[in-house]
Amino acid sequence: MSDSTSSALNPGVAKREVWAWAMFDFANSGYTTVVLTAVFNAYFVSVVAQKAQWGTFAWTAALSVSYLLVMIAGPVLGAWADGHAAKKRLLAASTALCVASTAALAFAGPGMVALAVVFIVISNFAYAIGENLCAAFLPEIARPEALGKVSGWGWSLGYFGGILALGISLAWVVTAASRGSTEAQAVPGAMLITAAVFALASLPTFLFLKERARPTATADSPDTLGRLLQTARSARGYRDLLFLFATGVCYQAGVATVIALAAIYATEVMGFSMQDNIVLILAVNVTAAIGAFGFGYVQDRLGKVVALRITLGGWIAMTVFAYLATTKPMFWVAANLAGLCMGSSQSAGRALVAYLSPAGRAAEFFGLWGVATRLSAIMGPLTYGSVTWATGGNHRLAILLTGTFFILSLGFLAFVDERRGRAHVS
């Protein structure tokens, strides 16, 4: 890394350490890419649920249960981690749980809906908790003026982790016939591949990332719930952060819908095969990495709110284009526009939360950000699933309605002033 990298980091943070932090984004992206976006979601609907009309709804309901659990547990675990300087310990536990439950998805065959649902709930819960805890290290690593840039490094590297896991899975699926198997029968092996990539790629994080926080929990200090109650009582003082959370609820609902249902939409509406989906998602991960890396620098120059506003406009355009797409090339354009917007909007949201969070309480506030984003992950996919169920499978209408989430988020974002919010916590 260059000297400009060093200038973006807080004193005492080594370049190897920021790489190790970013490697967790690399490690966990395989889970969202292979399990939630490209392979297992479509496999669940077509094979596990055996193409039942309620299949898409069952998938979105399982995700919603996991996100509800994150909403309950995320702030509590975050506040406890801050008080006990235990972010890294909890991150290790959540990683082990996600890896094990992802591997267990390999046992979900035709008709085994209950087993698949149980391990999707567990793995997605563990993934989301780990994502919150990893993000809470960001303000310890990066200088305030470089949070967008450093966040972008992590997100962009993360997409290449998704490419690696998905690429290996693609090779496994494509060669299924040579093993006397089928694409569907190869999916369990892809789950084992994804779990292994997550476990191995996360090792640098646990070897080199330092826990710089110091325990603040004492016999005289508030317990975990007491810390959360203190935050609730002072909520009015975090006006900009609260409006950012409202913004996140809306736009992340749309993002979660795209992540959870892109492969299903491509399969059911555009006629994509599993191989088509995997190749498309590989390409989208590249554009997402470009979006995250490039907009990381834009955030710090133009402002994080301005950068997020630009990406939300791109999301609205994407939903309209996907609705109008009638050919595979048209859908490819829509999907890659989604990739650019996904990388930039996810990175910008994380950087803004880090920028506006009080010192020493990042895990707690990222836990609260997790409440906002997981609420959205319930709202978005469940709305999409309900629309398809109620309309007899009208995926086009469902994707068009997804655009309303991004329109609402622009309204809430208009009330976020990042300078005012930063001044309050500095």
Secondary structure, 3 states (H helix, E strand, C coil): CCHHHHHHECCCCCHHHHHHHHHHHHHHHHHHHHHHHHCHHHHHHHHHCCCCCCHHHHHHHHHHHHHHHHHHHHHHHHHHHHHHCCHHHHHHHHHHHHHHHHHHHHHCCCCCHHHHHHHHHHHHHHHHHHHHHHHCCHHHHECHHHHHHHHHHHHHHHHHHHHHHHHHHHHHHHCCHHHCCCHHHHHHHHHHHHHHHHHHHCHHHHHHCCCCCCCCCCCCCCCHHHHHHHHHHCHHHHHHHHHHHHHHHHHHHHHHHHHHHHHHHHHHCCCCCHHHHHHHHHHHHHHHHHHHHHHHHHHHHHCHHHHHHHHHHHHHHHHHHHHHCCCHHHHHHHHHHHHHHHHHHHHHHHHHHHHHCCCCCHHHHHHHHHHHHHHHHHHHHHHHHHHHHHCCCCHHHHHHHHHHHHHHHHHHHCCCCHHHHHHHHC
